[in-house]
Amino acid sequence: MAEPSSCDTFVALPPATHNNRIIFGKNSDRPADEVQEIVYFPASQHKPGEKVECTYIEIEQVPETYAVVLSRPSWLWGAEMGANEHGVCIGNEAVWGREEVCDDEALLGMDLVRLGLERADTAEKAVSVIVDLLEKYGQGGNCMESHMAFTYHNSFLIADRKEAWVLETSEKHWAAESVKEGVRNISNQLSITKVDRGHPEIKDYARSKGWWDGEKEFDFAATYSYVNTARMTMTRSRYCEGYKLLKKHEGRISAETMMAILRDKESGINMEGGFMTTGSMVSILPQDPSLPCVHFFTGTPDPERSVFKPFIFVPNITQLLKTSSPVFGPEDPVKKKPRFQTKPDRRHELYKKHGSVAVLMEVSKEKGDKLLKQTRNLEKEKINEMEHILQSRHLDADQAVNLFSKCVEEEIREYTAND
């Protein structure tokens, strides 16, 4: 197997953060030509017996689903990361371990992200939703829009206004760790040593496989991994580098700090190459429930040259058209078997404009620097506006309805003026 490479997800909780907030962040590292879209789905009521069609399989629907905003590879049903109306945020990671990954089509880890957001109003409830679905339907299937199989197990970082949870899986077995304060990150290795919740058979199964002798203290990551977790924290891995960046800013971590971490190329967190950072997310989760949560998304590759745009849940939000990819219905090559025989153009409007000026930024440093300065000023303006809302405790819901969409339009105008 090639060196596993995928995403990085971070959370910082008081006292590590500024202004008594929880800060969540994630880079989604995916195939470089894959389009990531930002989409919104309103809360819905569902009839008894209703089914929901996920990426590959159909499962039972629940009576009520919450409103969600998602950053997702545009070919699938689930999401790499997102948030719901109750301030729950989830990001997932590819992980590999001793347990073989099943190629059979089941729920993708990305499907589980969306299902957790749609069905849980707290982080801990999201853990329960995901592990119950894992037990009932399993995880598996190709995680890439290609006839070449790319499969993995999943880990999740889940946060709300009060706490965070790390959930790591190995086939149907799992362990979860509660995070009440400080900083935590996940990358592409199992990392849980202290199990706060776990599959009832994780220890017995490990003993039956000869991975644990039942004598020494049980360590989920060490037992279920095929890499030495002690080495993971010592070497220059993204997991280690990400943790060091969080610790460097501990006590004053803000949304802007998290954006800077996601933009860090030296650490490998802002990934380049055949697999690259195709979308990024940062969320502010105030512990005061009277304040709105603010979620920033790029919807474009490489956060270094992208704009983090704010989204706030309010009533009457409409679909985010300029970050939504074309829909191909039953004719989509993902839906037709054999799957992935062709690959349609899934680029949304923002993605196209962003791509056209990316060439300019590489060809002309002067023009590229000028455009980068303009887009960073736009981003800073929006961050300041969100800070004013949080400090003044006043949110104009009518303006917030189109907050994200208007910022996308402003970003497109900057690109068009320089195209």
N, C-alpha and C positions, 0 to 999 in steps of 0.2 A: 504494500500500500504506500502511496505517496504521503509525504508529510501532511497530516490533516491541517487544513487551513479554513477558518470560517470567521466567526464574529467575536465581538467583545461587548459585554453588557456590564453596567456599573450602577451602584447605588450608594448614596451618601446620606446619612441620617444625623440629626443633632446628637452630640455637640460638634460633629465634623463640618456642619454646614452653616451658612450665613442666614440669619433671620428665622431660625427655628423652622426650617423647611426640610422636606425630603427631596433630594434631587436624583432623578433617574436618567440614565443615558445609554444609548446603544448605537453601535455601527453594525450595519448588515453587510457582510462581505460575501459576495456571490459572484457567479460568472460575469466577466466584464461587460458582455453584451446584453445582459438581462436587464429589462426595464422594471424599475420599482415605482409603483403608483401609490398615491395617498387617496384613500376612499373613506367615505362616511356611510354608516348604516344606522337608521333611527331605531329606537326601541320599538318592539313589536309584541303583539299578543298572537298566540298560535293555537290552533284547534287541536283537540285530543286526537291522538293517532297520527298527527302530522310528522313528516320526515324532513330531514335537511340533507341536501346533497353536498358533501364535502369534496375535496379534490378528487378522490378515487372511489370512495364508498358513501353509501347513504346510511344515516343513523337516525335514531328517534329524536324528535324535536322536544323542547321543553315548553311549558305554557307561556313563559315570558322571556324575552331576550332584551338586554340592555343596549342603549345606544353606544356605538363604538367608532373610533377613528383608527384606521389601520395603515401601516406602511407595508406593502406586500409585493412580492414578485407577481407581475401582472397576469401570469398564466395560471395561477392557482387560486383556490378558494380561501385558504387561511391567511396568515400574516407572519412576517418576521418579527414585528413589534407593533405595539399599539396601546390604546388606553380606552377606558370606558367612562360613562357619565358619572360613576361613583368614585373616580380617582384611582382606579386600579390600573397599573401599567404592567405589561409582560413583554419580555424579550426572550428568545430561545437561542440555543447554541447546538451545533453538532458535536457529539461526543462519541468516542469509540472506546471499547474496553474488551474484557475477556469474552463476554457473551457475543455470539455471532449476531450480525444484523440481518434481519429477515427481509428478503426481497419481495415478499408477497404484499399486495396492495392492501393497506389498512389506513389508519389515520396518520397523516404527516405530523411531525412536531409543530409545523406551522398551522395546521388545522387546530391543534390543541391550544395554541396561543389564542386564536380567535374564539374558540369555544369557551375557554376560560374567561375571556373578557365579556362575552355575551351572557354568561350564566352566573357570574360571581360578583358580589358587591363589596368583597374584602379580599385582601391578598391570601389569607389563610383559606377562605372558601374556594378560591381559584385553585389552590393546591388540591383540595378535595375533588373538585370538578375534574381536573386533569387526570388524577390517579384513578378515579372511578371509570372514566372513559378509556384509559389505558388498559385497565383490567377487562373491560367489556369488549373493546374492539381491537386492541393492540396498536402498535405503531409499525409503519413500514411503507414501502413504495419509493419510487424514484423521486428524489428531491431536486432534480434539475430538468429543465426543458430540453431533453436530449434522449436519443435512443441508447446512449451510453448510461449505464446505471450509476447513480451516486446516492448511496444510502447511509444512514447513520441513526444512532440513538440520540436522545435529546436531553439537554438540561435547560432549566428556565430560571430566570430571575424575576420575581414578582413583587411589586411594591404597592403600597397604598399610603394614605396620610399618616398612618400610625407605625407601620413596621414593614419589613421586607422578608421574603422567604426565598431560599434557593432550593430548587427541586431538581434532582438528578436521577436519570433513569438508565436501566440496563434491561432491555426487552420489557417485561412486565414488572420487574423489580425496581424499587425506587427508594430514595432517602430524601428527607427534607430537613433543612436547617433554618431556624428562626434567627432573624437579624433585627435586633432592637435598637442598636446605636452604632456609630462609627461608620466604617466603609467596608464594602464587599464588592467583588467583581467575579465574573465567570468568563472563561474562554473556552477552549476546546479540549479540556480534560476534566475528568471527575475530580471534585475538590472537597467534598464533604467528609470531614473526619468525625464531627460531633453530630450524631443523628438525633434530631428532636422528634421527628415523625418518620415512620418507615413502613415498607411493605411487611406484613406479618411473617413472611418466610425469608427475608433477606439473609438472616444468619444461618438458618437451617439449609438453605439452598447453597450458600457459600461453603458450608461444611461438607455437603454431599458432593461438591465438585472438587474438594481438596484445596480450596483457596484460603480457608481459614481453619485453624486447628481447634477453635472453641476455647482455647486457653488464654491467649493474649487478648488485650482490649480490642473490641471490634472497630475497625476503621473502614468505612464504606469505600472511600476513594482508593485506598491501598489494596483493598480486597478485590474490588471489581475492575480495577484498571490494569492495562498491560504495560503502562509506563510507571516508573518509580516516581511517586508524587513528591518525595523529598527533593529529587532532582528538578522537578517542575518549578519549585520555588527558588532554586538556586541559579538556574541557568537563565539566559536572556530570552525567555519566552514572553509572548504577549501577556500571558496571565500575570507574570511577575512584573513586567514593565507597567502594566495597567495599575497594579496594586501600588507600585512605587509612586506613580503620578497622583493617585488618590491621596496617599500618605503625605506627599509633598505639600498639598494644599489643605490638609486636614485642619478644620477649625474655621475655614473661610470659603468652603466650596459653594459656589453659586451656579446658576445655569450657564453663565459665560465660562466659568472654570471647566464645566463638563464639556462644553463645545470645544474648548481649546484642547482638552484631552482627546476627544474624538478626531481632532484635526492633526494629531501628532503623528508624523510620518516616520521619525527616527525610531520610535518604539515598535513600528509595524502595526499600530492600532488603526491608523488610516492606511489601509492596505492598497498596494498598487500591483499591477500585473494581470495575469490571466484570471485570477480571483482578485476582486478589488471591492472597496467600500462603495456600494451602489445606492445606499440610503442611510440616513442618520436621524436620530430622534433624541430629544432632551425634554424632560418634564419637570415642572415645579409643582410639588405637592405640599401645599401649606398644611400644617397640623391643625390650624384653626378652620373648622368646617364651614364657617361663614364666608371664607375666601374661595375664589375659584381656582381650580387647578389649571395650569397653562402648559400646553404640549406643543413643542416646536418640532417641525419635520422639514427635511430638505426636499425629498422626492426626486433627487438628482444625484449622480455619482460624485464622489470625492468631496467631502465636506469642506476641504480647504478652499475650493472654488464654488461652493454652494451657499445658499442663504437658508438659515434656520427661520422658518415662518411660524407664527403662533396660531394656535387653535384653542378655543374655549368652548366647552359644551353649554349651549343655550337652546331653548326651544326653536323649532322651525328652521333648522339648518337644512340647506338643500345639498344635493350631491356636488362634489368638488370637481367640476367638469374639466378644468385645465390641467389637473393632475390625474385624471382617470383615463385609462387606456381603452382602446377600441374593444368592443365585445363581439365575439364571433359565434356565440350560441352553440347549437349542437354540431355545427361544422368545424368547431375549434379542434385542431389536431391533438389537443390534450384529451378531448372527449372521445375521439374516434379510435377504434382499435384496429391494427396495432397503433399505439400512441406515438406521438412525436415524429411522424414521418415528414412533416414540413414545419417551418417556423414562420408564422405571420409577423407582420410589422406591428408591434405592440406599443410603439412610442406615443406618449401623450404630448400635448402641446408644449408644456414646460420642458419636458425632456428634449424635444427637438430643438428648441431655442437655446437651451443650455449647451447642447452638443455642438451647435453651429458656432458659438463663441469660444468654445474650448479650443478649437483649431486656432482661432485668432490669438488666444492667450499664449499658445505655444509658439506661434510664428513671430509675434511682435511683443517683446517684453514690455515696452513702453505702454502700448495699448492695453496689454493684459493687466499691468499694474494699475492703470487708470480705472479699468472696469472693476477690478477686484476692490479697489478703494470705494467705488460707488456702491457696489453691492454690500460691502461691509457696513457702510454708512446706513443703508436701508435696514440691515439687520439690527444694528445698534439702536436705530430709531424705534424699531418694533419692541426690542427688549426694554427700552426706557418706557415705552407706552404701557407695557405689561407691568413693569415695576410700579408705575404710577397707579394703576388699577389696584394692585395689591396693597400699596401703602395708603391710598385714599379710601380703600374699602368700597369703591364705587365702580360698578360694572354696568355699562349701557348695553343691555341685551340686544337691542335693535342693531347696534353697531357690530356687536360680536358675532351676529349671524353670518356676516360676510367677511369676518376678520381674516381668515386664512386665504380665501379666494381673492380678496383685494390685494393682499400682499403678493400673491402669485402674479397677479396682473401687473403690479409695480415692478416685480423682478423681470417679467417678460419685456416690459417697456425699456428697461435698462439694456437688456440684451439686443432688442430690436434697434435701438439707437446706435449701438456699436457694431452691428452685424455688417 
